[in-house]
Amino acid sequence: MKDTVSAKLVNKMKSIKSIRTARILKSGEQGATLIETLVALMVLGAIAVAFLSGLATSLKATATVNRHVNADSIAQSQMEALKGAAYVSGPNGYSAAPLPSGEEYSNYSVVIAAAPLHNPDDGIQKLTVTVRHSGIDVTTLAGYKVNR
């Protein structure tokens, strides 16, 4: 008798469980499986990696642009100072003007070269200003100076 009561109870529980399953399936309320969850996490991870790599590339590009803008500004001011200075014969006649102060201009250096356009020197020189950042050439600006 005990076995029949247990068997009836087991059958009733199976019946209740199948009724619940039928209701869930009928209402469309299904839970997410582990595989679905892992796939969703992988998709989100791929999107995050793409976003962060794009952000890193953008930061590098911004730093490069800032370095070039600062170097161009320095080169332009050095060229203006050279053109305003007195004419000096010889290759090592000009020295660099003081660089602007400020943290954004640290690690910059200037190399100035002056060469006569004709030999012998007829009063026209080609000036070349090269701006370096941490020892690497960033920009070069060329111009001419006339002895007046």
C-alpha positions as CSV (number, residue, x, y, z in Angstrom):
1,M,0.0,0.0,0.0
2,K,2.8,2.3,0.8
3,D,4.2,1.7,-2.7
4,T,1.0,2.6,-4.4
5,V,0.7,5.8,-2.4
6,S,4.3,6.7,-3.4
7,A,3.6,5.8,-7.0
8,K,0.5,7.9,-7.0
9,L,2.4,10.8,-5.5
10,V,5.2,10.5,-8.0
11,N,2.7,10.4,-10.9
12,K,0.9,13.5,-9.5
13,M,4.2,15.4,-9.2
14,K,5.1,14.4,-12.8
15,S,1.7,15.6,-13.9
16,I,2.2,19.0,-12.1
17,K,5.7,19.4,-13.6
18,S,4.4,18.7,-17.1
19,I,1.6,21.2,-16.6
20,R,4.1,23.8,-15.5
21,T,6.3,23.1,-18.5
22,A,3.3,23.3,-20.8
23,R,2.3,26.7,-19.3
24,I,5.8,28.0,-19.7
25,L,6.1,26.9,-23.3
26,K,2.6,28.2,-24.0
27,S,3.3,31.6,-22.6
28,G,6.7,31.9,-24.3
29,E,8.6,32.5,-21.0
30,Q,11.7,30.4,-21.5
31,G,14.9,30.9,-19.5
32,A,18.2,31.6,-21.1
33,T,20.4,28.6,-21.4
34,L,24.1,28.6,-20.4
35,I,25.2,28.5,-24.1
36,E,23.0,31.5,-25.0
37,T,24.4,33.5,-22.0
38,L,28.0,32.6,-23.0
39,V,27.4,33.7,-26.6
40,A,25.9,37.0,-25.5
41,L,28.9,37.6,-23.2
42,M,31.3,36.8,-26.1
43,V,29.5,39.3,-28.4
44,L,29.6,41.9,-25.7
45,G,33.3,41.2,-25.1
46,A,34.1,41.5,-28.8
47,I,32.3,44.8,-29.0
48,A,34.2,46.1,-25.9
49,V,37.5,45.0,-27.4
50,A,36.7,46.8,-30.7
51,F,35.7,50.0,-28.8
52,L,38.8,50.0,-26.6
53,S,41.2,49.4,-29.5
54,G,39.5,52.3,-31.4
55,L,39.9,54.5,-28.3
56,A,43.6,53.6,-28.0
57,T,44.2,54.4,-31.7
58,S,42.4,57.7,-31.3
59,L,44.6,58.6,-28.3
60,K,47.8,57.8,-30.2
61,A,46.6,59.9,-33.2
62,T,45.8,62.8,-30.9
63,A,49.3,62.6,-29.4
64,T,50.9,62.5,-32.8
65,V,48.9,65.5,-34.0
66,N,49.8,67.5,-30.9
67,R,53.5,66.7,-31.4
68,H,53.3,67.9,-35.0
69,V,51.4,71.1,-34.2
70,N,53.9,72.0,-31.4
71,A,56.8,71.3,-33.7
72,D,55.3,73.4,-36.5
73,S,54.8,76.3,-34.1
74,I,58.4,76.0,-32.9
75,A,59.8,75.8,-36.4
76,Q,57.8,78.8,-37.5
77,S,58.9,81.0,-34.6
78,Q,62.6,79.9,-35.1
79,M,62.4,80.8,-38.8
80,E,60.9,84.2,-38.0
81,A,63.8,84.8,-35.5
82,L,66.4,83.7,-38.1
83,K,65.0,86.1,-40.7
84,G,65.0,88.9,-38.2
85,A,68.6,88.3,-37.2
86,A,71.6,89.9,-38.8
87,Y,73.1,88.1,-41.9
88,V,76.0,85.8,-40.9
89,S,78.3,84.1,-43.3
90,G,79.3,80.5,-42.6
91,P,77.5,77.3,-41.9
92,N,77.4,77.6,-38.1
93,G,76.5,81.3,-37.8
94,Y,73.0,81.1,-36.4
95,S,71.9,79.8,-33.0
96,A,68.4,78.8,-32.0
97,A,66.0,81.2,-30.3
98,P,64.8,80.2,-26.9
99,L,62.0,77.6,-27.0
100,P,58.6,78.4,-25.5
101,S,58.3,77.4,-21.9
102,G,55.6,75.0,-20.7
103,E,55.2,71.3,-20.3
104,E,53.8,70.8,-23.8
105,Y,57.2,72.1,-25.2
106,S,59.5,69.9,-23.1
107,N,61.7,67.4,-24.9
108,Y,61.8,69.5,-28.1
109,S,65.1,70.6,-29.6
110,V,66.0,72.7,-32.7
111,V,68.7,72.2,-35.3
112,I,69.5,75.1,-37.6
113,A,71.5,74.8,-40.8
114,A,72.4,77.7,-43.1
115,A,74.1,77.3,-46.5
116,P,74.9,79.8,-49.1
117,L,72.8,79.4,-52.2
118,H,75.8,80.1,-54.5
119,N,79.5,79.7,-54.1
120,P,81.0,82.2,-53.3
121,D,78.4,83.6,-51.0
122,D,76.4,86.3,-52.8
123,G,74.2,87.2,-49.9
124,I,71.5,84.6,-50.2
125,Q,71.3,81.6,-47.8
126,K,69.0,78.6,-47.6
127,L,67.9,78.2,-44.0
128,T,66.7,74.9,-42.7
129,V,65.1,74.5,-39.2
130,T,64.6,70.9,-38.0
131,V,62.5,70.4,-34.8
132,R,63.0,67.2,-32.9
133,H,61.0,65.6,-30.1
134,S,62.9,63.2,-27.8
135,G,65.6,63.0,-30.5
136,I,63.3,62.1,-33.4
137,D,62.8,64.5,-36.3
138,V,59.2,65.8,-36.3
139,T,59.2,68.6,-38.8
140,T,61.6,70.5,-41.1
141,L,61.0,74.0,-42.4
142,A,63.1,75.6,-45.1
143,G,63.4,79.3,-46.1
144,Y,65.8,81.8,-47.6
145,K,67.6,84.8,-46.1
146,V,68.9,87.7,-48.0
147,N,71.8,90.0,-46.9
148,R,70.2,93.5,-47.0
